[in-house]
């Protein structure tokens, strides 16, 4: 049931606060998009678990902005761009920042999970992972498509797309730094509630 709710959340506007940074990470990481998306997804899961299970609090939006800026620097650094571990780290930084800025699209099952998280222990982590698998499914599909795309085509499109990805992450960092992300998230949530 949580997986289905995750798939439903993936098409709601408020999940864009996760999907847009994930897309930007994939674009900026170029040929290391798969490890970067893996780092992004694992960081979203880890931060969401800590945030919603009352095991950790949030952090200030300026720290999210800084994490996004560091992610851009890591993902675009030419001498280290081919290292999967570095791409994983850049993706993870962006994932932590996106998870902090994310206001979840809460369906009935996921709402119950969030209510019970402080008491359910590790089974709650697995349940959250199932939900996020559905919510992040567009990014997983993008990673698969990227992996299956012919190398000659990737060599043509990756340089301009990496710039687009970096600019998206920079725009999100600026929005978080000046507090505009709260307005964006609020508006996306309102649009999502209208579609539920």
Secondary structure by P-SEA (a helix, b strand, c coil): caaaaaaaaaacccaaaaaaaaaaaaaaaccaaaaaaaaaaaaaaaaaaaaaacccccccaaaaaaaaaaaaaaaacccccccaaaaaaaaaaaaaaaaaaccccccaaaaaaaaacccccaaaaaaaaaaaaaaaaaaaaaaaaaaaccaaaaaacaaaaaaaaaaaaaaaaaaaaacaaaaaaaaaaaaaaaac
